[in-house]
Amino acid sequence: MKEMPVHSPPSVLISGCSSGIGHIVAKGLQARGWLVFATARQHNDVARLADEGFVALQLDIADDTSIRSCVDQVLTHTGGRLDALFNNAGFGVPGAVEDVSRDAMRHQFETNVFGSLALTNAVLPAMRRQGRGRILFNSSVLGFAAMPYRGAYNASKFALEGLADTLRLELAGSGIHVSLIEPGPIASRFRANAQLQFDRWIDEAASVHAPAYRAMRARLARAGPAAPFTLPPEAVLQVVIAALDADRPAARYRVTVPTHVFWWLKRLLPTRLLDLVLLRASGDEPGHVYGRK
């Protein structure tokens, strides 16, 4: 395929642009002159993104065929080049680890881990041919600091961080840079989507954790920020811009006060003391189950 002219705008493919972080990052990069390939799983969201002026594509990162089709369309549009990929699509399946089935865990990993891996691998050949590129993974503070009743999501983000760290090492010297974005609480539809996942996968009535789940439901349904120091998605946009603009991007970009605090606490505190802090900070302490509330 022919190369784009040198004056062509830089191009970025973003997964999960229907709302929240993905949507704001797509808008912000487009305003800065990037050619943004904004993707969504639902066709009505794709149509809405197209109406907003994006090159909008359907992408379900849990489906390899959808990934191949999307990447083929991107590379056809650009003449075979892609400057950046932002792996943003993801969700959380709440619930205690003992209530998470194999199918629920597989469902969580299909998007948060396997989908991001497959999408990354689909664009890497083009980046290797051009000798440069940026790959960003949207992780979480829960990618290094686990909290209760988020086991499937914790595990997926821990796994994603392991993949990203390994990929960064394997791409050393290639001109392709890998960075992790690690947000804490960000205003989005994440909680509403998490409630839907909980209802789908967790048998609340049969669980010993039912008392704690009632408190968790109240947190998920709460209007406005559910945690202190919640920031708007524009805070993530700023670090994405920094990662894309830097000559030598950082391996990790931490967003929000909680992420910075827990990054240091994990290094300074003994594990048992850190556990107490994480339990208190989570808002979903198992003490609801064991009579300590």
C-alpha positions as CSV (number, residue, x, y, z in Angstrom):
1,M,0.0,0.0,0.0
2,K,1.2,3.5,-0.7
3,E,2.5,5.7,2.0
4,M,0.7,8.8,3.1
5,P,2.2,12.2,2.2
6,V,4.5,13.7,4.8
7,H,2.1,16.5,5.4
8,S,-0.7,14.1,6.4
9,P,-2.0,14.4,9.9
10,P,-0.9,11.9,12.5
11,S,-3.4,9.0,12.9
12,V,-4.8,7.3,16.0
13,L,-7.1,4.3,16.5
14,I,-9.1,4.4,19.7
15,S,-11.3,1.6,21.0
16,G,-14.4,2.3,23.1
17,C,-15.4,5.8,22.0
18,S,-19.1,5.6,22.7
19,S,-18.8,7.6,25.9
20,G,-16.4,8.6,28.8
21,I,-12.7,8.6,28.4
22,G,-12.7,7.2,24.8
23,H,-15.1,9.9,23.6
24,I,-13.3,12.8,25.3
25,V,-9.9,11.6,24.1
26,A,-11.2,11.2,20.5
27,K,-12.6,14.8,20.6
28,G,-9.4,16.2,22.2
29,L,-7.0,14.6,19.7
30,Q,-9.2,15.6,16.7
31,A,-9.1,19.2,17.9
32,R,-5.3,19.0,18.0
33,G,-5.3,17.9,14.3
34,W,-5.1,14.1,14.6
35,L,-6.9,11.9,12.2
36,V,-9.0,10.0,14.7
37,F,-10.5,6.6,14.0
38,A,-13.2,6.5,16.7
39,T,-14.7,3.1,17.3
40,A,-17.7,1.6,19.1
41,R,-19.3,-1.7,19.4
42,Q,-22.9,-0.7,18.8
43,H,-23.9,0.5,15.3
44,N,-26.0,3.4,16.7
45,D,-22.9,4.7,18.5
46,V,-20.9,4.4,15.4
47,A,-23.4,6.5,13.5
48,R,-23.4,9.1,16.2
49,L,-19.6,9.3,16.1
50,A,-19.7,9.7,12.3
51,D,-22.2,12.6,12.8
52,E,-19.6,14.2,15.1
53,G,-17.0,14.3,12.3
54,F,-14.9,11.3,13.2
55,V,-13.9,8.5,10.9
56,A,-16.2,6.1,12.8
57,L,-15.8,2.4,12.6
58,Q,-17.6,-0.6,14.2
59,L,-15.3,-2.5,16.5
60,D,-16.0,-5.3,19.0
61,I,-12.6,-6.2,20.5
62,A,-14.0,-9.4,21.8
63,D,-14.4,-10.5,18.2
64,D,-11.3,-11.3,16.1
65,T,-13.2,-10.8,12.8
66,S,-14.4,-7.4,13.9
67,I,-10.8,-6.5,14.8
68,R,-9.4,-7.6,11.5
69,S,-12.1,-5.7,9.6
70,C,-11.6,-2.5,11.6
71,V,-7.8,-2.5,11.2
72,D,-8.0,-3.3,7.5
73,Q,-10.3,-0.2,7.0
74,V,-8.0,2.0,9.0
75,L,-4.9,1.0,7.0
76,T,-6.8,1.3,3.7
77,H,-7.8,4.8,4.7
78,T,-4.2,5.8,5.6
79,G,-2.3,4.0,2.9
80,G,-1.0,1.5,5.4
81,R,0.2,3.7,8.2
82,L,-1.0,4.2,11.8
83,D,0.8,6.4,14.3
84,A,-0.9,5.5,17.5
85,L,-3.3,3.0,19.2
86,F,-5.2,3.8,22.4
87,N,-6.5,0.6,23.9
88,N,-9.3,2.1,25.9
89,A,-12.3,-0.2,25.6
90,G,-13.1,-2.1,28.9
91,F,-15.6,-2.7,31.6
92,G,-15.8,-4.2,35.1
93,V,-17.6,-7.3,36.4
94,P,-18.2,-6.6,40.1
95,G,-18.5,-9.3,42.7
96,A,-16.6,-11.4,45.3
97,V,-14.1,-13.8,43.8
98,E,-16.0,-16.8,45.2
99,D,-19.1,-15.7,43.3
100,V,-17.3,-15.1,39.9
101,S,-17.8,-18.1,37.6
102,R,-15.3,-19.2,34.9
103,D,-17.7,-17.8,32.3
104,A,-17.8,-14.4,34.0
105,M,-14.0,-14.3,34.3
106,R,-13.7,-15.3,30.7
107,H,-16.2,-12.6,29.7
108,Q,-14.1,-10.0,31.6
109,F,-10.8,-11.0,30.1
110,E,-12.2,-11.3,26.5
111,T,-12.4,-7.5,26.3
112,N,-10.0,-6.1,28.9
113,V,-7.1,-8.4,28.1
114,F,-7.6,-10.7,25.1
115,G,-9.2,-8.0,23.0
116,S,-6.5,-5.4,23.7
117,L,-3.9,-8.0,22.9
118,A,-5.5,-8.9,19.6
119,L,-6.0,-5.3,18.5
120,T,-2.4,-4.4,19.4
121,N,-1.1,-7.4,17.5
122,A,-3.2,-6.4,14.5
123,V,-1.6,-3.0,14.2
124,L,2.0,-3.9,15.1
125,P,3.0,-5.0,11.6
126,A,2.1,-1.6,10.1
127,M,4.0,0.2,12.9
128,R,7.0,-2.1,12.4
129,R,7.1,-1.3,8.7
130,Q,7.1,2.4,9.3
131,G,9.6,2.1,12.2
132,R,7.6,4.0,14.7
133,G,4.4,4.2,16.7
134,R,2.7,4.7,20.1
135,I,0.7,2.1,21.9
136,L,-1.3,3.2,24.9
137,F,-3.2,0.9,27.3
138,N,-5.9,2.3,29.6
139,S,-5.3,0.4,32.8
140,S,-6.3,1.6,36.3
141,V,-5.2,2.1,39.8
142,L,-6.7,-1.4,40.2
143,G,-4.0,-2.6,37.9
144,F,-1.5,-2.6,40.8
145,A,-3.7,-2.0,44.0
146,A,-6.5,-4.6,44.4
147,M,-9.7,-3.8,46.2
148,P,-12.5,-6.2,47.3
149,Y,-15.5,-7.1,45.2
150,R,-13.6,-6.1,42.0
151,G,-11.6,-9.4,41.6
152,A,-12.4,-10.0,37.9
153,Y,-11.6,-6.4,37.0
154,N,-8.5,-6.3,39.3
155,A,-7.2,-9.5,37.6
156,S,-7.8,-8.2,34.1
157,K,-6.0,-4.9,34.8
158,F,-3.1,-6.7,36.5
159,A,-2.8,-9.0,33.5
160,L,-3.0,-6.0,31.1
161,E,-0.1,-4.3,32.9
162,G,2.0,-7.5,32.6
163,L,1.3,-7.6,28.9
164,A,2.2,-4.0,28.4
165,D,5.4,-4.2,30.4
166,T,6.5,-7.2,28.4
167,L,5.6,-5.6,25.1
168,R,7.6,-2.5,26.0
169,L,10.7,-4.6,26.6
170,E,10.2,-6.6,23.4
171,L,9.8,-3.4,21.3
172,A,12.9,-1.7,22.7
173,G,14.8,-0.2,19.9
174,S,12.0,-0.5,17.3
175,G,10.8,3.0,17.5
176,I,7.4,1.8,18.9
177,H,6.7,3.0,22.5
178,V,4.3,1.4,24.9
179,S,2.7,3.3,27.8
180,L,0.2,2.5,30.5
181,I,-2.4,5.0,31.5
182,E,-3.5,4.4,35.2
183,P,-6.6,6.4,36.1
184,G,-8.2,6.4,39.5
185,P,-11.8,7.6,39.8
186,I,-13.0,9.2,36.6
187,A,-16.5,10.5,35.9
188,S,-18.0,8.1,33.3
189,R,-20.7,5.5,32.8
190,F,-18.4,2.8,34.3
191,R,-20.6,2.4,37.4
192,A,-23.8,2.1,35.5
193,N,-22.2,-0.5,33.2
194,A,-20.8,-2.4,36.2
195,Q,-24.3,-2.7,37.7
196,L,-25.5,-4.3,34.5
197,Q,-22.6,-6.8,34.5
198,F,-23.3,-7.6,38.2
199,D,-26.9,-8.3,37.5
200,R,-25.9,-10.6,34.6
201,W,-23.2,-12.6,36.3
202,I,-23.6,-12.6,40.1
203,D,-26.3,-14.6,42.0
204,E,-26.7,-12.1,44.8
205,A,-29.4,-13.8,46.7
206,A,-27.4,-17.0,47.0
207,S,-24.2,-15.3,48.1
208,V,-22.8,-15.0,51.6
209,H,-21.7,-11.6,50.5
210,A,-25.3,-10.4,50.0
211,P,-25.1,-7.8,52.8
212,A,-22.0,-6.3,51.3
213,Y,-23.6,-6.3,47.8
214,R,-26.4,-4.1,49.1
215,A,-23.8,-1.5,50.1
216,M,-22.1,-2.0,46.8
217,R,-25.4,-1.4,44.9
218,A,-25.9,1.8,46.8
219,R,-22.4,3.0,45.8
220,L,-23.0,2.1,42.1
221,A,-26.3,3.8,42.0
222,R,-25.1,7.0,43.8
223,A,-25.5,10.1,41.7
224,G,-22.4,12.1,41.0
225,P,-18.9,11.1,42.1
226,A,-18.8,7.9,44.1
227,A,-15.3,8.5,45.4
228,P,-13.2,11.4,46.6
229,F,-10.9,13.1,44.1
230,T,-13.0,12.0,41.1
231,L,-11.8,13.9,38.0
232,P,-13.5,14.4,34.6
233,P,-12.2,12.3,31.6
234,E,-10.4,15.4,30.4
235,A,-7.7,14.5,33.0
236,V,-7.0,11.3,31.0
237,L,-6.9,13.3,27.8
238,Q,-4.0,15.4,29.1
239,V,-1.8,12.4,29.9
240,V,-2.7,10.8,26.6
241,I,-1.5,14.0,24.8
242,A,1.7,13.9,26.9
243,A,2.3,10.3,26.0
244,L,1.8,10.9,22.3
245,D,3.8,14.2,22.2
246,A,6.9,13.0,24.2
247,D,10.1,12.0,22.4
248,R,10.5,9.4,25.1
249,P,7.1,8.7,26.7
250,A,7.0,7.4,30.2
251,A,6.1,3.7,30.9
252,R,3.3,4.8,33.2
253,Y,1.1,7.9,33.5
254,R,-0.8,8.0,36.7
255,V,-4.1,10.1,36.9
256,T,-5.9,11.3,40.0
257,V,-4.7,11.7,43.6
258,P,-5.7,8.1,44.7
259,T,-3.5,6.6,42.0
260,H,-0.5,8.6,43.0
261,V,-1.1,7.9,46.7
262,F,-1.6,4.1,46.3
263,W,1.4,3.9,44.0
264,W,3.6,5.1,46.9
265,L,1.7,3.3,49.7
266,K,2.3,0.0,47.9
267,R,6.0,0.6,48.0
268,L,6.1,2.0,51.6
269,L,3.6,0.0,53.7
270,P,3.8,-3.6,54.8
271,T,1.2,-5.7,53.0
272,R,-1.1,-6.1,56.0
273,L,-1.2,-2.4,56.7
274,L,-1.8,-1.7,53.0
275,D,-4.7,-4.2,53.1
276,L,-6.4,-2.2,55.8
277,V,-6.0,1.0,53.9
278,L,-7.4,-0.6,50.7
279,L,-10.3,-2.1,52.6
280,R,-11.3,1.2,54.1
281,A,-10.8,3.1,50.8
282,S,-12.9,0.6,48.8
283,G,-16.2,1.5,50.3
284,D,-17.2,-2.2,50.1
285,E,-15.6,-3.7,53.2
286,P,-16.4,-7.5,53.8
287,G,-17.2,-6.5,57.4
288,H,-20.8,-6.2,56.2
289,V,-20.6,-10.0,55.8
290,Y,-18.9,-10.9,59.0
291,G,-20.8,-8.7,61.4
292,R,-18.3,-6.0,61.9
293,K,-20.5,-3.2,60.6
